[in-house]
Amino acid sequence: MSQSPAGQDAKVDPEMTHRSPSLDVPLVVRVPRAPTVVLPGRPWMFAIWMAAASMIAVGAGLVLGILAATEASIGGSRWTPSVQAHGRLQVFGFVATFVVALALEFLVRLNGRPAFSARIRIAVPALLGAGALALAAGQVWFDTIGALAYAGGAVFLCGALSFAVLTWRIPLSRPVHIDPQPLFMRAAAAWLAVAGALALWGVAEAESGVVPLDISAATVEVFLRGFVTLAIIGVGLRAFAGHLGLQPPGPVRQLIIYSLLNASVVAWLLASGVGALPALSWLERIADAAFAAGLVAFVAWFGILASLRRFRGGPRYALLIPLAWVGAMAYAALLAATAVLPGGHNLGIYEEGAIRHTYLLGFIVPLMIAMAHVVLARFALGFVPWENALTSGFYLVFAAWPLRTLPFLFESAPSTPSRWLLTTAGLLAMAGLLLVATVCARTAWLATRRARQLAHHH
């Protein structure tokens, strides 16, 4: 049989073959063969990692945070190591594991590539989560298992480098001046590797479980501003456009946002005084202002908050996603204030922590939960089991944000009422993330059962 113009074998569909009443000649409609869709092995694996990452936050990270807030147990006797380990567990064990597990799903779908093997989708998040747990444990119990922190830092860095290699190996489908979106994912993966390297350096420089504050701050800021922000934008340029019905910024505007955000992270790192670098307050102010400008430009050019005003019903995520971006704009406002106000960079540890948690607890974690409404349905079952519980998790975490941040924006040392607010915020976040973990685990279980039933029928 002759070939179709696309070079594929023609295919006769019996439903589309008939005889012309005048010519009595068979008319054949040639239908190209549909491409074979290769589904990933263990397609529910991402949901398992979302559940596991959330439980790291609930069972380890937030527990240490509450102990430090109340100065109970090791939170009192080892306050600084407990606070730093709490931070590593939240950003590395929870956020990195959760985001990378989802990114491994998004990367192939956004680029039209074959799915990563089940081995990769199991191993890379496992390296990140296990590395974070070991790093934190070695830091808190430095006198007995301190060497575990070195192993944890090395394992986490290995996972970060693996993710970077996987991301950078995906070929570009179009030139970057036409479609800059893949650049955001590549930069995010690179910044994750930088954050992992900084964390390992911090372990090497630690004394009695305490990482030097300059290295500790650099690790967290590079992770949040570099990895998480660029990963969110990289996925959002596709996902927000499709699910919120928004028109993404054009290529030129995307490149402006990309340049602003990356340059601001580099400038902040150079100005932070980390290691032997001199502290440059003026450059740090410029870096903060540039990062805030990049966030505001993305939101404004994409029309994300406008979609919040237009919401009149529909899928829950259509409300939750733009609502989470309110936290990002609050963070941008705080960064801009520290850049322009006198004394904006003479903040205490609690004030800096409040600003950082505005971004983490007011934006990043709520957005992760909002996006879970999308991915659990689209990538697993076609629906979200116990969706009310997942939505409740969003609102519990979102409610924890002001309790965690507002009192400490104005206090250099916490008062007794502030400590109670801090503890309440921790308990709200624990309850919210426990709901998230439960819904993700149930999704994975139902997807596994469905796969077994299909296999049995075949």
C-alpha positions as CSV (number, residue, x, y, z in Angstrom):
1,M,0.0,0.0,0.0
2,S,1.2,3.5,-0.7
3,Q,2.5,5.7,2.1
4,S,0.8,8.7,3.6
5,P,2.4,12.2,3.2
6,A,3.8,11.9,6.7
7,G,5.7,8.8,5.6
8,Q,3.6,6.4,7.7
9,D,1.8,3.4,6.3
10,A,-1.7,4.1,5.2
11,K,-4.4,2.4,7.3
12,V,-7.8,1.4,6.0
13,D,-10.6,1.9,8.5
14,P,-13.5,-0.3,7.6
15,E,-15.9,2.3,9.0
16,M,-14.5,4.9,6.6
17,T,-14.6,2.9,3.4
18,H,-17.6,3.3,1.1
19,R,-18.4,3.4,-2.7
20,S,-19.1,6.5,-4.7
21,P,-22.5,6.1,-6.4
22,S,-21.2,7.7,-9.6
23,L,-17.8,6.1,-10.0
24,D,-18.2,2.9,-8.1
25,V,-14.6,3.3,-6.8
26,P,-13.7,2.6,-3.2
27,L,-12.7,5.8,-1.4
28,V,-10.2,5.1,1.4
29,V,-9.5,7.5,4.2
30,R,-5.8,7.1,5.2
31,V,-5.4,7.5,8.9
32,P,-1.8,7.8,10.3
33,R,-1.0,5.3,13.0
34,A,-1.3,6.8,16.4
35,P,2.0,7.0,18.3
36,T,2.5,4.4,20.9
37,V,2.2,5.9,24.4
38,V,4.7,4.4,26.8
39,L,3.4,4.9,30.3
40,P,6.0,5.1,33.1
41,G,6.5,2.1,35.3
42,R,5.0,2.5,38.7
43,P,3.2,5.7,37.7
44,W,2.0,6.3,41.3
45,M,5.6,6.7,42.6
46,F,5.4,10.5,42.7
47,A,2.5,10.3,45.1
48,I,4.4,8.1,47.4
49,W,7.3,10.6,47.5
50,M,4.9,13.5,48.1
51,A,3.5,11.6,51.1
52,A,7.0,10.6,52.3
53,A,8.3,14.2,52.0
54,S,5.3,15.6,53.9
55,M,5.8,13.1,56.7
56,I,9.5,14.2,57.0
57,A,8.1,17.7,57.7
58,V,5.5,16.4,60.1
59,G,7.5,13.8,62.0
60,A,10.9,15.5,62.0
61,G,11.2,19.0,60.8
62,L,8.2,20.6,62.6
63,V,8.9,18.5,65.7
64,L,12.4,20.1,66.0
65,G,10.9,23.5,65.2
66,I,8.3,23.2,68.0
67,L,11.0,21.9,70.5
68,A,13.2,24.9,69.6
69,A,10.2,27.3,69.9
70,T,9.4,26.0,73.4
71,E,13.0,25.4,74.3
72,A,12.0,21.9,75.4
73,S,14.3,18.8,75.4
74,I,17.0,19.2,72.7
75,G,15.3,22.4,71.6
76,G,16.7,23.9,74.8
77,S,20.0,22.2,75.3
78,R,20.9,22.3,71.6
79,W,18.9,25.2,70.4
80,T,21.0,26.4,67.4
81,P,21.7,22.9,66.0
82,S,18.0,22.1,66.4
83,V,16.9,25.3,64.6
84,Q,19.4,24.6,61.7
85,A,18.4,21.0,61.5
86,H,14.8,22.0,61.4
87,G,15.5,24.2,58.5
88,R,17.4,21.5,56.6
89,L,14.6,19.0,57.1
90,Q,12.0,21.5,55.9
91,V,13.8,22.7,52.8
92,F,15.8,19.6,51.8
93,G,13.8,16.7,53.2
94,F,10.4,18.1,52.5
95,V,10.4,20.7,49.8
96,A,13.3,19.3,47.7
97,T,12.0,15.7,47.8
98,F,8.4,16.8,47.0
99,V,9.4,19.2,44.2
100,V,11.9,17.0,42.5
101,A,9.5,14.0,42.6
102,L,7.0,16.2,40.7
103,A,9.6,17.7,38.5
104,L,10.6,14.3,37.2
105,E,7.0,13.9,36.0
106,F,6.7,17.4,34.6
107,L,10.0,17.5,32.7
108,V,9.2,14.7,30.4
109,R,5.6,15.8,29.8
110,L,6.5,19.4,29.1
111,N,9.2,18.4,26.6
112,G,7.4,15.5,25.0
113,R,10.0,13.0,26.1
114,P,9.8,9.4,27.2
115,A,9.2,8.9,30.9
116,F,12.1,8.5,33.2
117,S,12.6,4.9,34.4
118,A,11.1,3.8,37.7
119,R,14.6,3.4,39.0
120,I,15.4,7.0,38.5
121,R,12.1,8.2,39.9
122,I,12.7,6.2,43.0
123,A,16.4,6.8,43.5
124,V,16.7,10.6,43.0
125,P,14.1,11.6,45.6
126,A,15.4,8.9,47.9
127,L,18.8,10.4,47.8
128,L,17.5,13.8,48.7
129,G,15.2,12.7,51.5
130,A,17.7,10.3,53.1
131,G,20.5,12.8,52.8
132,A,18.4,15.5,54.5
133,L,17.5,13.1,57.4
134,A,21.1,12.0,57.9
135,L,22.4,15.5,57.7
136,A,19.9,16.8,60.3
137,A,20.5,13.8,62.7
138,G,24.2,14.2,62.6
139,Q,23.9,17.9,63.3
140,V,21.6,17.5,66.3
141,W,23.5,14.6,67.8
142,F,26.9,15.8,66.8
143,D,28.6,14.3,69.8
144,T,27.7,10.7,69.0
145,I,26.8,10.5,65.3
146,G,28.3,13.7,63.9
147,A,29.9,11.8,61.0
148,L,26.4,11.1,59.8
149,A,26.1,14.7,58.8
150,Y,29.0,14.4,56.3
151,A,27.4,11.3,54.8
152,G,24.0,13.0,54.6
153,G,25.4,16.1,53.0
154,A,27.2,13.9,50.4
155,V,24.2,11.8,49.7
156,F,22.0,14.9,49.2
157,L,24.6,16.5,46.9
158,C,24.6,13.3,44.9
159,G,20.8,13.4,44.5
160,A,21.0,17.1,43.5
161,L,23.7,16.5,40.9
162,S,21.7,13.6,39.5
163,F,18.7,15.8,39.1
164,A,20.8,18.4,37.4
165,V,22.3,15.9,34.9
166,L,18.8,14.5,34.1
167,T,17.4,18.0,33.6
168,W,20.2,19.3,31.4
169,R,20.3,16.1,29.2
170,I,16.7,16.7,28.0
171,P,17.1,18.3,24.6
172,L,15.5,21.6,23.8
173,S,12.5,21.2,21.5
174,R,12.7,24.8,20.3
175,P,15.3,27.6,20.4
176,V,15.4,29.5,23.7
177,H,14.6,32.8,22.1
178,I,11.3,31.3,21.0
179,D,10.6,29.2,24.1
180,P,12.8,30.1,27.2
181,Q,10.7,27.9,29.5
182,P,13.3,25.0,29.7
183,L,15.9,27.5,30.9
184,F,14.1,28.0,34.2
185,M,14.1,24.2,34.9
186,R,17.8,23.9,34.0
187,A,18.7,26.9,36.2
188,A,16.6,25.5,39.1
189,A,18.5,22.2,38.9
190,A,21.8,24.0,38.9
191,W,20.9,26.0,41.9
192,L,19.8,22.9,43.8
193,A,23.3,21.4,43.2
194,V,24.8,24.7,44.5
195,A,22.7,24.5,47.6
196,G,23.8,20.9,48.2
197,A,27.4,21.9,47.8
198,L,27.0,24.8,50.3
199,A,25.3,22.4,52.8
200,L,28.2,20.0,52.6
201,W,30.6,22.9,53.0
202,G,28.6,24.0,56.1
203,V,29.0,20.5,57.6
204,A,32.8,20.7,57.1
205,E,32.9,24.1,58.9
206,A,30.5,23.2,61.7
207,E,31.6,23.3,65.3
208,S,29.5,21.4,67.9
209,G,26.8,20.9,65.4
210,V,26.5,24.6,64.6
211,V,27.0,25.5,60.9
212,P,28.5,29.0,60.5
213,L,25.6,31.4,60.1
214,D,26.9,32.9,56.8
215,I,27.0,29.4,55.2
216,S,23.7,28.4,56.7
217,A,21.9,31.5,55.4
218,A,23.5,31.2,51.9
219,T,22.4,27.5,51.7
220,V,18.7,28.4,52.4
221,E,18.6,31.5,50.3
222,V,20.1,29.8,47.3
223,F,17.7,26.9,47.7
224,L,14.6,29.1,48.0
225,R,15.4,31.9,45.6
226,G,17.3,29.8,43.1
227,F,16.0,26.3,43.0
228,V,12.4,26.5,44.2
229,T,11.5,29.8,42.6
230,L,12.8,28.9,39.2
231,A,11.3,25.5,39.3
232,I,7.9,27.0,40.2
233,I,8.1,29.4,37.3
234,G,9.4,26.8,34.9
235,V,6.4,24.5,35.6
236,G,4.0,27.5,36.0
237,L,4.7,28.8,32.5
238,R,3.0,25.7,31.2
239,A,0.7,24.6,34.0
240,F,-0.8,27.9,35.0
241,A,-1.5,28.8,31.4
242,G,-3.4,25.5,30.9
243,H,-5.2,25.2,34.2
244,L,-6.0,28.9,34.9
245,G,-6.6,29.8,31.3
246,L,-3.9,32.6,31.4
247,Q,-1.8,33.9,28.6
248,P,1.9,33.4,29.6
249,P,4.4,36.2,29.2
250,G,6.1,36.3,25.8
251,P,9.7,35.1,25.2
252,V,11.3,38.5,25.8
253,R,9.5,39.0,29.1
254,Q,10.3,35.4,30.1
255,L,14.0,36.1,29.5
256,I,13.8,39.4,31.5
257,I,12.3,37.5,34.4
258,Y,14.9,34.7,34.0
259,S,17.8,37.2,34.0
260,L,16.5,39.2,36.9
261,L,16.0,36.2,39.2
262,N,19.3,34.5,38.3
263,A,21.3,37.7,38.5
264,S,19.8,38.6,41.8
265,V,20.7,35.2,43.3
266,V,24.3,35.5,42.1
267,A,24.5,39.1,43.4
268,W,23.0,38.1,46.8
269,L,25.5,35.3,47.1
270,L,28.4,37.6,46.3
271,A,27.2,40.3,48.7
272,S,26.3,37.9,51.6
273,G,29.8,37.7,53.1
274,V,29.8,33.9,52.9
275,G,33.2,32.4,53.5
276,A,36.0,34.8,52.6
277,L,33.8,37.1,50.5
278,P,33.3,40.6,51.9
279,A,29.8,41.6,53.0
280,L,28.5,44.2,50.6
281,S,25.3,45.8,52.0
282,W,24.6,47.9,48.9
283,L,24.9,44.9,46.6
284,E,22.6,42.8,48.8
285,R,20.0,45.6,48.7
286,I,20.2,45.6,44.9
287,A,19.9,41.8,44.9
288,D,16.8,41.8,47.1
289,A,15.2,44.5,45.0
290,A,15.9,42.7,41.8
291,F,14.5,39.4,43.1
292,A,11.3,41.2,44.3
293,A,11.0,42.8,40.9
294,G,11.3,39.5,39.1
295,L,8.6,38.0,41.2
296,V,6.3,41.0,40.7
297,A,7.0,41.0,37.0
298,F,6.1,37.3,36.6
299,V,2.8,37.7,38.5
300,A,1.8,40.9,36.7
301,W,2.7,39.8,33.2
302,F,1.0,36.5,33.7
303,G,-2.1,38.0,35.3
304,I,-2.1,35.5,38.2
305,L,-3.8,37.7,40.8
306,A,-6.2,39.0,38.1
307,S,-7.4,35.4,37.8
308,L,-8.1,35.4,41.6
309,R,-10.4,38.4,41.1
310,R,-12.2,36.7,38.2
311,F,-12.8,33.5,40.0
312,R,-16.5,32.6,40.0
313,G,-16.3,28.9,40.6
314,G,-14.7,25.9,39.0
315,P,-11.9,23.6,40.1
316,R,-10.5,24.3,43.5
317,Y,-7.0,24.8,42.3
318,A,-8.2,27.7,40.2
319,L,-8.7,29.6,43.5
320,L,-5.9,28.0,45.5
321,I,-3.0,28.6,43.1
322,P,-3.5,32.4,42.7
323,L,-4.3,32.7,46.5
324,A,-0.9,31.2,47.2
325,W,0.8,33.9,45.1
326,V,-0.6,36.5,47.6
327,G,2.1,35.1,49.9
328,A,4.8,35.6,47.2
329,M,3.7,39.2,46.8
330,A,3.9,39.8,50.6
331,Y,7.4,38.4,50.5
332,A,8.4,40.6,47.6
333,A,7.1,43.6,49.5
334,L,9.2,42.7,52.6
335,L,12.3,42.2,50.4
336,A,11.7,45.6,48.8
337,A,11.3,47.2,52.2
338,T,14.6,45.7,53.5
339,A,16.2,47.0,50.3
340,V,15.1,50.6,50.7
341,L,14.5,51.3,54.4
342,P,17.3,52.4,56.7
343,G,18.5,49.5,58.8
344,G,16.8,47.0,56.4
345,H,19.8,44.7,56.6
346,N,20.4,45.0,60.3
347,L,17.8,42.4,61.2
348,G,18.0,39.9,64.0
349,I,17.7,36.1,63.5
350,Y,14.0,36.1,64.3
351,E,13.2,39.0,61.9
352,E,15.1,37.3,59.1
353,G,13.4,34.0,59.9
354,A,10.0,35.7,59.7
355,I,10.7,37.1,56.2
356,R,12.0,33.7,55.0
357,H,8.9,31.9,56.4
358,T,6.7,34.4,54.6
359,Y,8.0,32.9,51.4
360,L,8.2,29.3,52.6
361,L,5.0,29.0,54.7
362,G,3.0,31.8,53.0
363,F,3.7,30.8,49.4
364,I,5.9,27.8,48.6
365,V,4.2,25.2,50.7
366,P,0.6,26.4,50.0
367,L,1.4,26.4,46.3
368,M,2.8,22.8,46.5
369,I,-0.5,21.7,48.1
370,A,-2.6,23.7,45.5
371,M,-0.7,22.0,42.7
372,A,-1.2,18.6,44.4
373,H,-4.9,19.1,43.5
374,V,-3.8,19.0,39.9
375,V,-1.2,16.4,39.7
376,L,-2.8,13.8,41.9
377,A,-5.8,13.8,39.5
378,R,-4.0,14.2,36.2
379,F,-1.0,11.9,36.8
380,A,-2.7,9.2,38.9
381,L,-6.4,8.5,39.2
382,G,-8.3,11.2,37.2
383,F,-9.7,12.5,40.6
384,V,-8.4,13.4,44.0
385,P,-9.5,11.0,46.8
386,W,-10.5,12.8,49.9
387,E,-10.1,16.1,48.2
388,N,-11.7,18.0,51.1
389,A,-8.8,16.8,53.3
390,L,-6.3,18.1,50.8
391,T,-8.0,21.5,50.5
392,S,-8.2,21.7,54.3
393,G,-4.4,21.0,54.4
394,F,-3.9,24.1,52.2
395,Y,-6.0,26.4,54.5
396,L,-4.3,25.1,57.7
397,V,-0.9,25.8,56.3
398,F,-2.0,29.2,55.0
399,A,-3.4,30.1,58.4
400,A,-0.1,29.1,60.1
401,W,1.7,31.7,58.0
402,P,0.7,34.9,59.8
403,L,1.0,33.3,63.2
404,R,4.6,32.2,62.4
405,T,5.7,35.5,60.8
406,L,3.8,38.6,62.0
407,P,5.0,38.7,65.7
408,F,8.6,38.2,64.7
409,L,8.7,41.0,62.2
410,F,8.8,43.4,65.1
411,E,10.7,41.4,67.8
412,S,14.4,40.9,68.0
413,A,13.7,38.3,70.7
414,P,10.5,36.3,71.2
415,S,8.1,37.1,74.0
416,T,6.0,34.4,75.8
417,P,2.9,35.2,73.7
418,S,5.0,35.0,70.5
419,R,6.4,31.6,71.5
420,W,2.8,30.3,71.9
421,L,1.9,31.7,68.5
422,L,5.0,30.0,67.1
423,T,4.0,26.7,68.6
424,T,0.4,27.1,67.3
425,A,1.7,27.8,63.8
426,G,3.8,24.7,64.0
427,L,0.8,22.5,65.1
428,L,-1.4,24.0,62.3
429,A,1.3,23.2,59.8
430,M,1.7,19.7,61.1
431,A,-2.0,19.0,60.9
432,G,-2.2,20.4,57.3
433,L,0.8,18.4,56.1
434,L,-0.5,15.3,57.8
435,L,-3.6,15.7,55.7
436,V,-1.5,16.1,52.6
437,A,0.5,13.0,53.3
438,T,-2.7,11.0,53.9
439,V,-4.3,12.0,50.7
440,C,-1.1,11.4,48.7
441,A,-0.6,8.0,50.3
442,R,-4.3,7.0,49.6
443,T,-3.8,8.1,46.0
444,A,-0.8,5.9,45.6
445,W,-2.6,3.0,47.2
446,L,-5.7,3.3,45.0
447,A,-3.5,3.7,41.9
448,T,-1.5,0.6,42.8
449,R,-4.7,-1.4,43.3
450,R,-6.1,-0.2,40.0
451,A,-2.9,-1.3,38.2
452,R,-3.1,-4.7,39.8
453,Q,-6.7,-5.1,38.8
454,L,-5.9,-4.2,35.2
455,A,-3.0,-6.6,35.2
456,H,-5.2,-9.4,36.5
457,H,-7.8,-8.7,33.8
458,H,-5.2,-8.9,31.1
